[in-house]
Amino acid sequence: MGTGRRKRGIARVFLRPGSGKITINGRALENYFPTEAGRVPVRLPLQTVEMTERVDLLILANGGGVAGQAGAIKLGIARALVEFNAELRGPLKKAGLLTRDPREHERKKYGQKGARKRFQFSKR
């Protein structure tokens, strides 16, 4: 099992030997991420260690948006692969797949329009 986090998204990844089936919240990968932009990060750790057709993945993802969940799943899969086989740590680390992206959502501040944006200033 591997846990991944990105922005506000959290993913728990359960990895077992199989034929390469990826299930996210009970749905197939193609149904959960309709665009290729969401699917590419999910497949990346498996392609890096060439285990695309050798393991089945059961993923529980929640929170955040499409990009946040895809990034969380990517990290979760990489961590699960290392737990499954410690020898895979080298190639995954070299590809930068075991690094948690620390960038988080910044909260909106009171008296302002957003986290950084201000209301228009009027001198007169």
N, CA, C and O atoms as CSV, one atom per row, in Angstrom:
chain,resi,resn,atom,element,x,y,z
A,1,MET,N,N,0.838,-1.188,0.000
A,1,MET,CA,C,0.000,0.000,0.000
A,1,MET,C,C,0.882,1.251,0.000
A,1,MET,O,O,1.922,1.286,0.659
A,2,GLY,N,N,0.464,2.262,-0.734
A,2,GLY,CA,C,1.185,3.520,-0.765
A,2,GLY,C,C,0.207,4.678,-0.701
A,2,GLY,O,O,-0.854,4.641,-1.324
A,3,THR,N,N,0.566,5.706,0.055
A,3,THR,CA,C,-0.280,6.887,0.176
A,3,THR,C,C,0.385,8.049,-0.530
A,3,THR,O,O,1.571,8.309,-0.328
A,4,GLY,N,N,-0.378,8.754,-1.362
A,4,GLY,CA,C,0.155,9.908,-2.071
A,4,GLY,C,C,-0.689,11.131,-1.801
A,4,GLY,O,O,-1.907,11.029,-1.658
A,5,ARG,N,N,-0.049,12.298,-1.730
A,5,ARG,CA,C,-0.765,13.556,-1.531
A,5,ARG,C,C,-0.236,14.586,-2.511
A,5,ARG,O,O,0.956,14.609,-2.817
A,6,ARG,N,N,-1.130,15.444,-3.004
A,6,ARG,CA,C,-0.750,16.528,-3.908
A,6,ARG,C,C,-1.840,17.576,-3.837
A,6,ARG,O,O,-3.015,17.251,-4.010
A,7,LYS,N,N,-1.481,18.836,-3.586
A,7,LYS,CA,C,-2.446,19.912,-3.367
A,7,LYS,C,C,-3.427,19.463,-2.282
A,7,LYS,O,O,-3.001,19.206,-1.157
A,8,ARG,N,N,-4.715,19.361,-2.579
A,8,ARG,CA,C,-5.679,18.895,-1.579
A,8,ARG,C,C,-6.111,17.451,-1.820
A,8,ARG,O,O,-6.981,16.942,-1.115
A,9,GLY,N,N,-5.511,16.786,-2.811
A,9,GLY,CA,C,-5.887,15.417,-3.168
A,9,GLY,C,C,-5.105,14.387,-2.376
A,9,GLY,O,O,-3.911,14.549,-2.123
A,10,ILE,N,N,-5.798,13.323,-1.989
A,10,ILE,CA,C,-5.175,12.220,-1.257
A,10,ILE,C,C,-5.549,10.923,-1.972
A,10,ILE,O,O,-6.703,10.734,-2.355
A,11,ALA,N,N,-4.574,10.029,-2.151
A,11,ALA,CA,C,-4.831,8.753,-2.800
A,11,ALA,C,C,-4.195,7.618,-2.016
A,11,ALA,O,O,-3.032,7.693,-1.620
A,12,ARG,N,N,-4.979,6.557,-1.797
A,12,ARG,CA,C,-4.466,5.328,-1.188
A,12,ARG,C,C,-4.410,4.287,-2.295
A,12,ARG,O,O,-5.411,4.005,-2.954
A,13,VAL,N,N,-3.219,3.717,-2.489
A,13,VAL,CA,C,-2.989,2.792,-3.600
A,13,VAL,C,C,-2.701,1.397,-3.052
A,13,VAL,O,O,-1.795,1.207,-2.240
A,14,PHE,N,N,-3.496,0.420,-3.516
A,14,PHE,CA,C,-3.299,-0.980,-3.150
A,14,PHE,C,C,-2.823,-1.716,-4.395
A,14,PHE,O,O,-3.499,-1.720,-5.424
A,15,LEU,N,N,-1.652,-2.337,-4.291
A,15,LEU,CA,C,-0.993,-2.961,-5.436
A,15,LEU,C,C,-0.952,-4.465,-5.219
A,15,LEU,O,O,-0.540,-4.934,-4.158
A,16,ARG,N,N,-1.387,-5.232,-6.239
A,16,ARG,CA,C,-1.290,-6.696,-6.159
A,16,ARG,C,C,-0.916,-7.250,-7.530
A,16,ARG,O,O,-1.236,-6.641,-8.551
A,17,PRO,N,N,-0.244,-8.393,-7.563
A,17,PRO,CA,C,0.122,-8.990,-8.854
A,17,PRO,C,C,-1.122,-9.254,-9.701
A,17,PRO,O,O,-2.153,-9.691,-9.189
A,18,GLY,N,N,-1.013,-8.985,-11.002
A,18,GLY,CA,C,-2.172,-9.151,-11.877
A,18,GLY,C,C,-1.842,-8.892,-13.331
A,18,GLY,O,O,-0.737,-9.163,-13.800
A,19,SER,N,N,-2.845,-8.350,-14.042
A,19,SER,CA,C,-2.720,-8.195,-15.491
A,19,SER,C,C,-2.617,-6.737,-15.952
A,19,SER,O,O,-2.575,-6.481,-17.156
A,20,GLY,N,N,-2.576,-5.777,-15.021
A,20,GLY,CA,C,-2.442,-4.370,-15.406
A,20,GLY,C,C,-3.726,-3.576,-15.331
A,20,GLY,O,O,-3.827,-2.519,-15.953
A,21,LYS,N,N,-4.724,-4.057,-14.579
A,21,LYS,CA,C,-6.005,-3.363,-14.443
A,21,LYS,C,C,-5.883,-2.257,-13.395
A,21,LYS,O,O,-5.405,-2.497,-12.286
A,22,ILE,N,N,-6.318,-1.044,-13.749
A,22,ILE,CA,C,-6.272,0.094,-12.818
A,22,ILE,C,C,-7.703,0.521,-12.511
A,22,ILE,O,O,-8.451,0.900,-13.412
A,23,THR,N,N,-8.084,0.457,-11.229
A,23,THR,CA,C,-9.429,0.834,-10.786
A,23,THR,C,C,-9.312,1.981,-9.798
A,23,THR,O,O,-8.602,1.871,-8.799
A,24,ILE,N,N,-10.012,3.094,-10.071
A,24,ILE,CA,C,-10.001,4.257,-9.187
A,24,ILE,C,C,-11.424,4.494,-8.694
A,24,ILE,O,O,-12.326,4.746,-9.493
A,25,ASN,N,N,-11.625,4.414,-7.387
A,25,ASN,CA,C,-12.945,4.582,-6.760
A,25,ASN,C,C,-14.008,3.723,-7.452
A,25,ASN,O,O,-15.132,4.176,-7.672
A,26,GLY,N,N,-13.651,2.497,-7.788
A,26,GLY,CA,C,-14.589,1.573,-8.411
A,26,GLY,C,C,-14.810,1.787,-9.898
A,26,GLY,O,O,-15.641,1.104,-10.497
A,27,ARG,N,N,-14.091,2.713,-10.505
A,27,ARG,CA,C,-14.240,3.000,-11.936
A,27,ARG,C,C,-12.922,2.751,-12.649
A,27,ARG,O,O,-11.853,2.846,-12.045
A,28,ALA,N,N,-13.001,2.432,-13.938
A,28,ALA,CA,C,-11.792,2.216,-14.746
A,28,ALA,C,C,-11.056,3.545,-14.923
A,28,ALA,O,O,-11.657,4.615,-14.835
A,29,LEU,N,N,-9.765,3.462,-15.168
A,29,LEU,CA,C,-8.923,4.657,-15.349
A,29,LEU,C,C,-9.481,5.573,-16.435
A,29,LEU,O,O,-9.518,6.791,-16.261
A,30,GLU,N,N,-9.918,4.989,-17.562
A,30,GLU,CA,C,-10.436,5.777,-18.688
A,30,GLU,C,C,-11.723,6.513,-18.333
A,30,GLU,O,O,-11.982,7.595,-18.860
A,31,ASN,N,N,-12.531,5.940,-17.448
A,31,ASN,CA,C,-13.782,6.593,-17.023
A,31,ASN,C,C,-13.530,7.664,-15.971
A,31,ASN,O,O,-14.211,8.690,-15.948
A,32,TYR,N,N,-12.548,7.426,-15.096
A,32,TYR,CA,C,-12.293,8.377,-13.999
A,32,TYR,C,C,-11.580,9.626,-14.507
A,32,TYR,O,O,-11.924,10.743,-14.119
A,33,PHE,N,N,-10.586,9.436,-15.374
A,33,PHE,CA,C,-9.880,10.561,-15.987
A,33,PHE,C,C,-10.219,10.578,-17.476
A,33,PHE,O,O,-9.593,9.851,-18.248
A,34,PRO,N,N,-11.195,11.388,-17.903
A,34,PRO,CA,C,-11.608,11.377,-19.307
A,34,PRO,C,C,-10.539,11.917,-20.272
A,34,PRO,O,O,-10.528,11.544,-21.445
A,35,THR,N,N,-9.649,12.784,-19.792
A,35,THR,CA,C,-8.610,13.343,-20.671
A,35,THR,C,C,-7.273,12.634,-20.441
A,35,THR,O,O,-7.043,12.026,-19.395
A,36,GLU,N,N,-6.415,12.727,-21.432
A,36,GLU,CA,C,-5.092,12.100,-21.355
A,36,GLU,C,C,-4.214,12.781,-20.295
A,36,GLU,O,O,-3.303,12.157,-19.750
A,37,ALA,N,N,-4.486,14.055,-20.006
A,37,ALA,CA,C,-3.694,14.804,-19.022
A,37,ALA,C,C,-3.792,14.178,-17.630
A,37,ALA,O,O,-2.847,14.272,-16.847
A,38,GLY,N,N,-4.900,13.554,-17.318
A,38,GLY,CA,C,-5.058,12.890,-16.035
A,38,GLY,C,C,-4.483,11.489,-16.023
A,38,GLY,O,O,-4.043,11.002,-14.982
A,39,ARG,N,N,-4.487,10.835,-17.186
A,39,ARG,CA,C,-4.034,9.438,-17.258
A,39,ARG,C,C,-2.519,9.296,-17.305
A,39,ARG,O,O,-1.971,8.332,-16.771
A,40,VAL,N,N,-1.837,10.247,-17.939
A,40,VAL,CA,C,-0.376,10.153,-18.123
A,40,VAL,C,C,0.364,10.058,-16.788
A,40,VAL,O,O,1.201,9.168,-16.636
A,41,PRO,N,N,0.090,10.946,-15.798
A,41,PRO,CA,C,0.822,10.825,-14.532
A,41,PRO,C,C,0.558,9.499,-13.811
A,41,PRO,O,O,1.439,8.976,-13.128
A,42,VAL,N,N,-0.649,8.959,-13.964
A,42,VAL,CA,C,-0.999,7.706,-13.294
A,42,VAL,C,C,-0.176,6.545,-13.857
A,42,VAL,O,O,0.257,5.677,-13.100
A,43,ARG,N,N,0.045,6.518,-15.165
A,43,ARG,CA,C,0.789,5.423,-15.804
A,43,ARG,C,C,2.307,5.581,-15.681
A,43,ARG,O,O,3.040,4.602,-15.824
A,44,LEU,N,N,2.786,6.799,-15.416
A,44,LEU,CA,C,4.221,7.097,-15.433
A,44,LEU,C,C,5.071,6.201,-14.522
A,44,LEU,O,O,6.071,5.659,-14.994
A,45,PRO,N,N,4.716,6.015,-13.219
A,45,PRO,CA,C,5.579,5.156,-12.376
A,45,PRO,C,C,5.665,3.719,-12.877
A,45,PRO,O,O,6.727,3.102,-12.799
A,46,LEU,N,N,4.556,3.175,-13.394
A,46,LEU,CA,C,4.547,1.804,-13.903
A,46,LEU,C,C,5.394,1.672,-15.163
A,46,LEU,O,O,6.088,0.672,-15.345
A,47,GLN,N,N,5.338,2.688,-16.040
A,47,GLN,CA,C,6.136,2.665,-17.265
A,47,GLN,C,C,7.618,2.811,-16.959
A,47,GLN,O,O,8.457,2.237,-17.652
A,48,THR,N,N,7.945,3.582,-15.917
A,48,THR,CA,C,9.350,3.801,-15.545
A,48,THR,C,C,10.029,2.487,-15.152
A,48,THR,O,O,11.179,2.242,-15.518
A,49,VAL,N,N,9.310,1.645,-14.405
A,49,VAL,CA,C,9.893,0.371,-13.947
A,49,VAL,C,C,9.407,-0.817,-14.783
A,49,VAL,O,O,9.661,-1.969,-14.430
A,50,GLU,N,N,8.708,-0.540,-15.891
A,50,GLU,CA,C,8.217,-1.545,-16.839
A,50,GLU,C,C,7.397,-2.639,-16.161
A,50,GLU,O,O,7.656,-3.828,-16.348
A,51,MET,N,N,6.401,-2.223,-15.366
A,51,MET,CA,C,5.512,-3.173,-14.690
A,51,MET,C,C,4.049,-2.921,-15.043
A,51,MET,O,O,3.156,-3.278,-14.275
A,52,THR,N,N,3.799,-2.310,-16.201
A,52,THR,CA,C,2.450,-1.936,-16.609
A,52,THR,C,C,1.513,-3.142,-16.686
A,52,THR,O,O,0.355,-3.048,-16.280
A,53,GLU,N,N,1.997,-4.266,-17.201
A,53,GLU,CA,C,1.148,-5.450,-17.398
A,53,GLU,C,C,1.283,-6.485,-16.280
A,53,GLU,O,O,0.710,-7.570,-16.382
A,54,ARG,N,N,2.024,-6.173,-15.222
A,54,ARG,CA,C,2.298,-7.190,-14.195
A,54,ARG,C,C,1.577,-6.977,-12.871
A,54,ARG,O,O,1.561,-7.880,-12.035
A,55,VAL,N,N,0.972,-5.791,-12.657
A,55,VAL,CA,C,0.298,-5.523,-11.383
A,55,VAL,C,C,-1.090,-4.912,-11.607
A,55,VAL,O,O,-1.321,-4.193,-12.579
A,56,ASP,N,N,-2.002,-5.216,-10.685
A,56,ASP,CA,C,-3.318,-4.586,-10.659
A,56,ASP,C,C,-3.298,-3.531,-9.569
A,56,ASP,O,O,-2.672,-3.717,-8.525
A,57,LEU,N,N,-3.992,-2.413,-9.816
A,57,LEU,CA,C,-4.031,-1.330,-8.845
A,57,LEU,C,C,-5.464,-1.037,-8.435
A,57,LEU,O,O,-6.339,-0.879,-9.287
A,58,LEU,N,N,-5.706,-0.964,-7.124
A,58,LEU,CA,C,-6.982,-0.516,-6.585
A,58,LEU,C,C,-6.674,0.794,-5.876
A,58,LEU,O,O,-5.906,0.821,-4.915
A,59,ILE,N,N,-7.277,1.885,-6.354
A,59,ILE,CA,C,-6.947,3.217,-5.844
A,59,ILE,C,C,-8.190,3.870,-5.264
A,59,ILE,O,O,-9.256,3.862,-5.879
A,60,LEU,N,N,-8.039,4.441,-4.064
A,60,LEU,CA,C,-9.104,5.219,-3.431
A,60,LEU,C,C,-8.616,6.657,-3.358
A,60,LEU,O,O,-7.705,6.970,-2.591
A,61,ALA,N,N,-9.222,7.531,-4.156
A,61,ALA,CA,C,-8.792,8.932,-4.232
A,61,ALA,C,C,-9.920,9.842,-3.774
A,61,ALA,O,O,-11.087,9.600,-4.085
A,62,ASN,N,N,-9.568,10.894,-3.032
A,62,ASN,CA,C,-10.565,11.885,-2.636
A,62,ASN,C,C,-9.896,13.231,-2.394
A,62,ASN,O,O,-8.688,13.305,-2.171
A,63,GLY,N,N,-10.688,14.283,-2.440
A,63,GLY,CA,C,-10.201,15.636,-2.200
A,63,GLY,C,C,-9.514,16.227,-3.414
A,63,GLY,O,O,-9.006,15.495,-4.263
A,64,GLY,N,N,-9.496,17.542,-3.499
A,64,GLY,CA,C,-8.799,18.222,-4.587
A,64,GLY,C,C,-9.492,18.086,-5.918
A,64,GLY,O,O,-10.643,17.657,-5.987
A,65,GLY,N,N,-8.795,18.450,-6.977
A,65,GLY,CA,C,-9.338,18.388,-8.324
A,65,GLY,C,C,-8.658,17.306,-9.133
A,65,GLY,O,O,-8.012,16.414,-8.583
A,66,VAL,N,N,-8.805,17.391,-10.429
A,66,VAL,CA,C,-8.272,16.370,-11.342
A,66,VAL,C,C,-6.750,16.303,-11.256
A,66,VAL,O,O,-6.185,15.221,-11.088
A,67,ALA,N,N,-6.083,17.451,-11.369
A,67,ALA,CA,C,-4.615,17.479,-11.355
A,67,ALA,C,C,-4.062,17.037,-10.000
A,67,ALA,O,O,-3.079,16.298,-9.940
A,68,GLY,N,N,-4.687,17.488,-8.920
A,68,GLY,CA,C,-4.244,17.120,-7.575
A,68,GLY,C,C,-4.377,15.629,-7.325
A,68,GLY,O,O,-3.480,15.007,-6.756
A,69,GLN,N,N,-5.497,15.056,-7.752
A,69,GLN,CA,C,-5.703,13.617,-7.560
A,69,GLN,C,C,-4.748,12.806,-8.432
A,69,GLN,O,O,-4.218,11.788,-7.986
A,70,ALA,N,N,-4.523,13.244,-9.664
A,70,ALA,CA,C,-3.601,12.532,-10.556
A,70,ALA,C,C,-2.190,12.534,-9.968
A,70,ALA,O,O,-1.507,11.510,-9.997
A,71,GLY,N,N,-1.751,13.673,-9.436
A,71,GLY,CA,C,-0.432,13.763,-8.809
A,71,GLY,C,C,-0.340,12.914,-7.554
A,71,GLY,O,O,0.692,12.294,-7.297
A,72,ALA,N,N,-1.417,12.880,-6.766
A,72,ALA,CA,C,-1.446,12.071,-5.550
A,72,ALA,C,C,-1.371,10.582,-5.894
A,72,ALA,O,O,-0.676,9.818,-5.224
A,73,ILE,N,N,-2.089,10.178,-6.940
A,73,ILE,CA,C,-2.076,8.784,-7.379
A,73,ILE,C,C,-0.677,8.401,-7.866
A,73,ILE,O,O,-0.194,7.304,-7.583
A,74,LYS,N,N,-0.032,9.311,-8.598
A,74,LYS,CA,C,1.327,9.065,-9.110
A,74,LYS,C,C,2.290,8.776,-7.962
A,74,LYS,O,O,3.050,7.810,-8.019
A,75,LEU,N,N,2.264,9.600,-6.929
A,75,LEU,CA,C,3.147,9.414,-5.776
A,75,LEU,C,C,2.782,8.135,-5.019
A,75,LEU,O,O,3.660,7.394,-4.577
A,76,GLY,N,N,1.478,7.883,-4.875
A,76,GLY,CA,C,1.022,6.681,-4.176
A,76,GLY,C,C,1.470,5.404,-4.873
A,76,GLY,O,O,1.891,4.452,-4.217
A,77,ILE,N,N,1.379,5.381,-6.209
A,77,ILE,CA,C,1.808,4.207,-6.978
A,77,ILE,C,C,3.310,3.998,-6.815
A,77,ILE,O,O,3.766,2.870,-6.621
A,78,ALA,N,N,4.080,5.084,-6.894
A,78,ALA,CA,C,5.543,4.981,-6.749
A,78,ALA,C,C,5.911,4.430,-5.375
A,78,ALA,O,O,6.795,3.581,-5.264
A,79,ARG,N,N,5.243,4.903,-4.335
A,79,ARG,CA,C,5.525,4.424,-2.974
A,79,ARG,C,C,5.106,2.964,-2.809
A,79,ARG,O,O,5.799,2.190,-2.149
A,80,ALA,N,N,3.974,2.586,-3.406
A,80,ALA,CA,C,3.512,1.199,-3.331
A,80,ALA,C,C,4.478,0.262,-4.052
A,80,ALA,O,O,4.725,-0.850,-3.586
A,81,LEU,N,N,5.029,0.706,-5.191
A,81,LEU,CA,C,5.994,-0.104,-5.932
A,81,LEU,C,C,7.261,-0.337,-5.125
A,81,LEU,O,O,7.828,-1.429,-5.161
A,82,VAL,N,N,7.713,0.685,-4.393
A,82,VAL,CA,C,8.915,0.548,-3.561
A,82,VAL,C,C,8.648,-0.436,-2.422
A,82,VAL,O,O,9.519,-1.229,-2.066
A,83,GLU,N,N,7.437,-0.382,-1.852
A,83,GLU,CA,C,7.070,-1.317,-0.782
A,83,GLU,C,C,6.968,-2.747,-1.334
A,83,GLU,O,O,7.312,-3.709,-0.647
A,84,PHE,N,N,6.497,-2.874,-2.563
A,84,PHE,CA,C,6.338,-4.162,-3.242
A,84,PHE,C,C,7.701,-4.769,-3.566
A,84,PHE,O,O,7.914,-5.967,-3.378
A,85,ASN,N,N,8.635,-3.925,-4.063
A,85,ASN,CA,C,9.977,-4.385,-4.430
A,85,ASN,C,C,10.968,-3.246,-4.180
A,85,ASN,O,O,10.968,-2.252,-4.907
A,86,ALA,N,N,11.799,-3.386,-3.168
A,86,ALA,CA,C,12.732,-2.325,-2.762
A,86,ALA,C,C,13.767,-1.994,-3.840
A,86,ALA,O,O,14.330,-0.899,-3.834
A,87,GLU,N,N,14.025,-2.919,-4.758
A,87,GLU,CA,C,15.005,-2.672,-5.825
A,87,GLU,C,C,14.525,-1.625,-6.830
A,87,GLU,O,O,15.327,-1.092,-7.597
A,88,LEU,N,N,13.229,-1.328,-6.831
A,88,LEU,CA,C,12.672,-0.342,-7.770
A,88,LEU,C,C,12.892,1.099,-7.296
A,88,LEU,O,O,12.617,2.046,-8.033
A,89,ARG,N,N,13.388,1.261,-6.069
A,89,ARG,CA,C,13.577,2.601,-5.503
A,89,ARG,C,C,14.517,3.463,-6.349
A,89,ARG,O,O,14.234,4.639,-6.577
A,90,GLY,N,N,15.623,2.896,-6.811
A,90,GLY,CA,C,16.616,3.631,-7.604
A,90,GLY,C,C,16.038,4.278,-8.847
A,90,GLY,O,O,16.133,5.495,-9.003
A,91,PRO,N,N,15.424,3.478,-9.759
A,91,PRO,CA,C,14.869,4.091,-10.980
A,91,PRO,C,C,13.747,5.090,-10.704
A,91,PRO,O,O,13.627,6.097,-11.401
A,92,LEU,N,N,12.920,4.814,-9.685
A,92,LEU,CA,C,11.814,5.725,-9.369
A,92,LEU,C,C,12.342,7.044,-8.809
A,92,LEU,O,O,11.838,8.118,-9.138
A,93,LYS,N,N,13.372,6.947,-7.953
A,93,LYS,CA,C,13.965,8.152,-7.368
A,93,LYS,C,C,14.665,8.987,-8.438
A,93,LYS,O,O,14.586,10.215,-8.429
A,94,LYS,N,N,15.350,8.310,-9.355
A,94,LYS,CA,C,16.054,9.000,-10.438
A,94,LYS,C,C,15.071,9.750,-11.337
A,94,LYS,O,O,15.385,10.826,-11.846
A,95,ALA,N,N,13.888,9.181,-11.529
A,95,ALA,CA,C,12.848,9.825,-12.345
A,95,ALA,C,C,12.097,10.904,-11.573
A,95,ALA,O,O,11.248,11.591,-12.139
A,96,GLY,N,N,12.405,11.059,-10.274
A,96,GLY,CA,C,11.760,12.096,-9.451
A,96,GLY,C,C,10.342,11.767,-9.047
A,96,GLY,O,O,9.549,12.671,-8.781
A,97,LEU,N,N,10.003,10.480,-8.996
A,97,LEU,CA,C,8.628,10.071,-8.703
A,97,LEU,C,C,8.370,9.829,-7.214
A,97,LEU,O,O,7.227,9.614,-6.811
A,98,LEU,N,N,9.423,9.864,-6.396
A,98,LEU,CA,C,9.246,9.655,-4.958
A,98,LEU,C,C,9.272,10.968,-4.175
A,98,LEU,O,O,9.232,10.958,-2.944
A,99,THR,N,N,9.338,12.089,-4.882
A,99,THR,CA,C,9.394,13.400,-4.240
A,99,THR,C,C,7.994,13.980,-4.127
A,99,THR,O,O,7.275,14.075,-5.122
A,100,ARG,N,N,7.609,14.363,-2.932
A,100,ARG,CA,C,6.302,14.971,-2.683
A,100,ARG,C,C,6.370,16.438,-3.102
A,100,ARG,O,O,7.240,17.172,-2.635
A,101,ASP,N,N,5.460,16.874,-3.982
A,101,ASP,CA,C,5.424,18.278,-4.407
A,101,ASP,C,C,4.860,19.101,-3.249
A,101,ASP,O,O,3.692,18.929,-2.901
A,102,PRO,N,N,5.653,19.993,-2.639
A,102,PRO,CA,C,5.202,20.683,-1.424
A,102,PRO,C,C,4.232,21.846,-1.664
A,102,PRO,O,O,3.706,22.420,-0.710
A,103,ARG,N,N,3.996,22.193,-2.928
A,103,ARG,CA,C,3.141,23.349,-3.199
A,103,ARG,C,C,1.704,23.060,-2.789
A,103,ARG,O,O,1.087,22.104,-3.257
A,104,GLU,N,N,1.185,23.907,-1.902
A,104,GLU,CA,C,-0.174,23.736,-1.380
A,104,GLU,C,C,-1.038,24.915,-1.769
A,104,GLU,O,O,-0.542,25.971,-2.161
A,105,HIS,N,N,-2.332,24.715,-1.655
A,105,HIS,CA,C,-3.312,25.778,-1.891
A,105,HIS,C,C,-3.161,26.827,-0.786
A,105,HIS,O,O,-3.090,26.479,0.393
A,106,GLU,N,N,-3.110,28.120,-1.165
A,106,GLU,CA,C,-2.987,29.195,-0.179
A,106,GLU,C,C,-4.372,29.758,0.107
A,106,GLU,O,O,-5.144,30.032,-0.812
A,107,ARG,N,N,-4.677,29.927,1.386
A,107,ARG,CA,C,-6.029,30.341,1.750
A,107,ARG,C,C,-6.312,31.790,1.398
A,107,ARG,O,O,-5.400,32.614,1.320
A,108,LYS,N,N,-7.593,32.094,1.185
A,108,LYS,CA,C,-8.033,33.455,0.915
A,108,LYS,C,C,-7.897,34.262,2.203
A,108,LYS,O,O,-8.225,33.774,3.285
A,109,LYS,N,N,-7.411,35.502,2.082
A,109,LYS,CA,C,-7.253,36.361,3.252
A,109,LYS,C,C,-8.452,37.313,3.371
A,109,LYS,O,O,-9.035,37.728,2.369
A,110,TYR,N,N,-8.799,37.644,4.607
A,110,TYR,CA,C,-9.925,38.558,4.833
A,110,TYR,C,C,-9.561,39.956,4.342
A,110,TYR,O,O,-8.395,40.348,4.385
A,111,GLY,N,N,-10.546,40.698,3.881
A,111,GLY,CA,C,-10.315,42.054,3.381
A,111,GLY,C,C,-9.646,42.074,2.010
A,111,GLY,O,O,-9.244,43.133,1.529
A,112,GLN,N,N,-9.525,40.906,1.382
A,112,GLN,CA,C,-8.918,40.814,0.062
A,112,GLN,C,C,-9.814,39.993,-0.850
A,112,GLN,O,O,-10.745,39.325,-0.401
A,113,LYS,N,N,-9.513,40.058,-2.140
A,113,LYS,CA,C,-10.302,39.337,-3.130
A,113,LYS,C,C,-9.923,37.853,-3.185
A,113,LYS,O,O,-10.759,37.011,-3.511
A,114,GLY,N,N,-8.681,37.539,-2.870
A,114,GLY,CA,C,-8.206,36.155,-2.907
A,114,GLY,C,C,-7.011,35.991,-1.995
A,114,GLY,O,O,-6.841,36.760,-1.049
A,115,ALA,N,N,-6.172,34.989,-2.271
A,115,ALA,CA,C,-4.995,34.748,-1.454
A,115,ALA,C,C,-3.970,35.860,-1.630
A,115,ALA,O,O,-3.360,36.309,-0.660
A,116,ARG,N,N,-3.780,36.304,-2.880
A,116,ARG,CA,C,-2.809,37.363,-3.182
A,116,ARG,C,C,-3.470,38.601,-3.779
A,116,ARG,O,O,-3.019,39.721,-3.542
A,117,LYS,N,N,-4.538,38.403,-4.552
A,117,LYS,CA,C,-5.184,39.503,-5.269
A,117,LYS,C,C,-5.885,40.442,-4.287
A,117,LYS,O,O,-6.529,39.997,-3.337
A,118,ARG,N,N,-5.751,41.741,-4.529
A,118,ARG,CA,C,-6.413,42.759,-3.705
A,118,ARG,C,C,-7.549,43.389,-4.494
A,118,ARG,O,O,-7.630,43.255,-5.715
A,119,PHE,N,N,-8.424,44.076,-3.775
A,119,PHE,CA,C,-9.445,44.890,-4.452
A,119,PHE,C,C,-8.750,46.091,-5.079
A,119,PHE,O,O,-7.688,46.507,-4.618
A,120,GLN,N,N,-9.351,46.650,-6.135
A,120,GLN,CA,C,-8.735,47.765,-6.851
A,120,GLN,C,C,-8.561,48.964,-5.919
A,120,GLN,O,O,-9.484,49.335,-5.195
A,121,PHE,N,N,-7.358,49.571,-5.943
A,121,PHE,CA,C,-7.072,50.705,-5.095
A,121,PHE,C,C,-7.511,51.997,-5.776
A,121,PHE,O,O,-7.209,52.230,-6.946
A,122,SER,N,N,-8.222,52.825,-5.031
A,122,SER,CA,C,-8.662,54.122,-5.554
A,122,SER,C,C,-8.054,55.223,-4.709
A,122,SER,O,O,-8.317,55.305,-3.509
A,123,LYS,N,N,-7.234,56.077,-5.331
A,123,LYS,CA,C,-6.573,57.146,-4.582
A,123,LYS,C,C,-7.569,58.225,-4.199
A,123,LYS,O,O,-7.488,58.790,-3.109
A,124,ARG,N,N,-8.523,58.518,-5.107
A,124,ARG,CA,C,-9.513,59.559,-4.833
A,124,ARG,C,C,-10.919,59.038,-4.948
A,124,ARG,O,O,-11.874,59.788,-4.748
